[in-house]
């Protein structure tokens, strides 16, 4: 994840971490693995490090919320509060896991981190009884887009506006750079065959060209690297390298992707969290890197294990590498 700021939800095939510093740090508590909860644990570490989100949730008056173990924002508020202490013991979060289970994110099952992240945000929107706060939380992650669809038969154009809460990027089977993955997402696409779009002018589905443009960027940019491929009922994971920077200026990377109505002047983002999947599509493990708000140091979190790192460059898995950076 990047905050103007960004965060990154990714995956890897190998890891090589060194033990560094185990001293308790405020806001850096581990989470026990309870019935395959590593996916949720890693997401909670990134949410806890998103101080913009934690401050909004702390402002919520939950006095009137029914105590039935089903309210996700209530249990999320409690676990995020517990994670902010400097206790060396793992933060209690089984009530939150059971709450997710009652809302169909089941314990004891493999999950996709991006899907769970979006599911949690949707449940917060649905179950929090403060519309002003829910809108503010949504706006933290809201990527507003404009989609232009042009009929290749009659040139009739249709424009639709929508938004995403994370940016889903496909990766190739060879080496990748995050910037090029972003650029590819916004390239024009031809839609033919079963993907043809309905043309209001022709009155039929026609081959079309689709272009996505950015209308507005969020304070928190969540990027999802889509390594998993589904084919004939089988899911496989792409074992390929993705290099990424710790800072991004999207006004330079995505110049052609900005809508004519794009009005933001500051498009610079700094990396503060990385969710990593190691293993295979059928069986894997999630960990996370997060930057602590207090001391601005990087920490590697693996369920209940938390250790300080010199930088995300030093120990990130080999198939998910930060790009070289230089200081001017």
N, C-alpha and C positions, 0 to 999 in steps of 0.2 A: 504494500500500500504506500502511496505517496501523499504527502500533504503539502499542499501549497504551502502541499504534501501528497505522496502516493504510497500505495501498498501493492504487493505482488502476490498473487496466489499461483503457485507453480508446482513443479514436480521434478524429481531427480531419480537417478538410478544408483547413486553411490554416495558415501559420505565419509569424512575423515576429520573428526573433531578432537581437539586437545582440551584437557581440563585446564581452566584458567583461575577463576576467582569465585569462591563459594560464599563470600560474606553477604549476609542479608542486606538487601537494598529496598527501600520503600517503593512499592508498586511492582516488585518483581517476585511474586510467589508462584511456586509450582502448583500443578493440579494432578492429583492421582489418576491413573488410568483405571477407569471403572467400566468394565464390559465394552471394550473397544472404543473408548471415548477420546482417543488421541486426536481425531479430527476436530471435535468440539473444543478440546483443550487448547489446540493451536489457535483456533479462531478466537477463543476467549482471551488469549494473550494479546492478539492484535487489537481486539476491542478495548481491552484494558489500557493499551498504549495509545488509543485514540482519545486523547483528553477532551477533544471537542464533543465527542459522544458521551463520555462519562459525566461531564458537567451538565449536559442537557438532562440525562437520566436522573442525576442527583436532584435536579430542580423539581422533578415530578412529585406531586402530592399523592401518595398511594393509600391514604388513610381509608378511603371508601372501597378499596379493591377487595373482592371476596377471596377469602383464604381457602381455596379449593385445590391448590397445587397445579392449576392449569394455566395460570397467567404468566406468560413468558417474560414480559417486561418487568414484572415484580421480582421474579426469581433472578433475572439478569441484573437488576439493580443491586440485589443482595450479594451476588457473587462478585460483581465488579467492586463493590465497596470492600468486601473481604480481601480482594486481591491487592488493594492499595496499601495494606499494612506492611511492616517490615518483619513480620514473623517468618522464621526459617521453616515452619511447617507448611505443607500444602494447604491451599485455601479450600474450605469446604464448598463443594459444588454438586453434591449428589441430588439435592432438591431441584437444581436447575436441569440436570440430566433427566430426572424422572419427569419433570414438567415438559421437556421436549418430547419424551417418549409418549406422554399423554396427548401431545399435539402431532403425533405421527412421524417424528424423527426418532426412530426406534433404537434402543440400546442393543448392543450385541450384533450390530450390522455395520458393514462397510458403507461409508458415505463419501460423496464428493464435496470438498470444502466449499466451493463456490455455491453449490446448490443449498447447502446448509446455511451459509452466510445470508443468501437472499431470502431463505425461508424464515430465518430469525428476524430479519428486517421487516418482512411482511407481517409476521405475528406481532411485532412491536406496533406496527401501524394499526392493526386490527384490534389489539387488546388494550392499548393505552388510552385512557379516557381523557386525554388532553390533546385536542386537535392542533393547537398551536405548537406544542412540543413535537408531536408526530410529524408535522410538516417541516419543522426545523431539522429533525433527524433525517428525513428523506432528502432534504436539500443539501445535507452534508455530502451525499454520494451521488446526487442527481446529475447525470450527463444528458443534456438536452440536444436532440438531433433533428435534422430536417432530411427527409428522404425524398428524392426526386426520381420518379419513374417515367421514362420516355418510351412511347410505343415506337418500335422500329419499323412499323408499317406506315403509319400516318404522321409520326412525329408529335402526337398529342402528349402533353406533359401533365402529370399529376404530382402534387406536393403534399406530404404528410409530415406532421411533427409528432415526436414521441420522446421518451426518455429511457435511459438504462441506469441501473445502480452499480453495475460493473461493466468493464470493457472486455468482451470476450475475443481473444486473439488466437487465431490458428497458428501453429508452428509447422515448419517444414521438416522433412526427415533428415536434413543435413544441418549444418550450423546455422544459428539464427541470432539476430540482434533485435532487442526489444523495439528499437526505433523503426526497423524495417517491418516488423510484425504490425506495428501501429499503422504505418503507411499503407500496407497491403489491405488492411481492414477498410480503408476509405477509398480504395481504388474502384473505378466503375466496374460493374458486373453485368454480363449479358445473361438474361434469363430466358431459357428456351425449353421446349418439351414440357415436362410436367411442372416446370417452374414458371411458365408463361404467366403474365399478369393480365387481369381484365382491363381492357381499354374502354373507357366510357364513350369515346368518340366512335370507335369501330363497333362496339356492342359485343365484342368477343374477346376471348383470351388471345393475346398476341405476344410474339417475342418482344422483349423489352430490355432497356438498359436501366440499371438502378445505381444511383449515386447517393451515398450518405455524407452529410455535411454536419459539422459541429455548430450548434447554436450557442451553447454555454457549457462551461466546465465547472466542476464542483470543487469545494475546498479539499475534499478527500477523494483522490482518484484511485479506485480499486481496479486492478488489471488482472484478468484471468487468462493464463496461458493454457490453451486447450490441447493437452497432450494425448487425450484418450480418443480413440477412433472405434466406431461401431460398424461392423460389417457382418451380415448374415448371422446375426445373433451372437457374434463374438466380439468382445471388447479387448483391444490391445493398447498398450502405452508406447508412445514414441520415445525412444531412447536417443535423444539428440541434444546438442549443446544450445543453450540460450544465454547470451551475454547481455547484461543490463547495466545501466549507469546508476549512480546514487543521486544524480540530479537530472532533470529533464526540463527543457523549454519547448513546450508544444507549439508555440508560435513559430519556431524555427523548423521543427520536425514535420508538422502537419500544415504547412502554409496553404497547400491546395485543398485541404479538407475543411477549412474555415468558411462558414456561410457568409454571405454578404451582410447578414444581420448580426454576425458575431461582433460583440462590442467590448469584450474584456481586454484589458491592457496587460495584465500580469498572468502569464501562462506557465510560470516556473514552478516546478515541483521538486520536493526532496524525499527520498526514500526513507521510510521509518518502520516498515514491517515486511517480512517475507514469509509466506506459508509454504512449506516444502513437503512434497510427497515422495517417499523413497519406496522402492519395491516395484511390484507389478500391478496390473489393473485389477486382478482378482484378490491380491493380498499385498497390503502395503502398510506404511506407517507415516503419520504426519508429525512434523516438528515445526518450529517457527523461530525466526530471528526478529527481535523487536528492539527499537531504540528507546531507552528510558528517557522520560521527559525531564527528570531531575538532573541527571549528570550527562545526558546526551551520549551515553555509552551503549554499545550493542550488547545484547544478551541472547544466548541460544537457549531455547526452552524445549525440553523433551519430557512431556508429562510432568512428573514431580521434580525432575532435574532441571535446574537453572544455573547457567554459568556465564560469566562475563567474557566477552571476546574483545580483542584489540580492535577489530573492525569486521564488517561483514565480508570484506575481501579475503580475509585470511583463512576462513574455515567453511565458506559456503560450499555445498557439494559440487563436484567437478563438472557435472552436466548442467549446472545452473550458475554461471559465473558472472560476477560484476565486470563490466568493461573497464579497461584502464582509464584513469582520470588524471588530469594535471591541474595544477593550481597556477593561476596567472598572477 
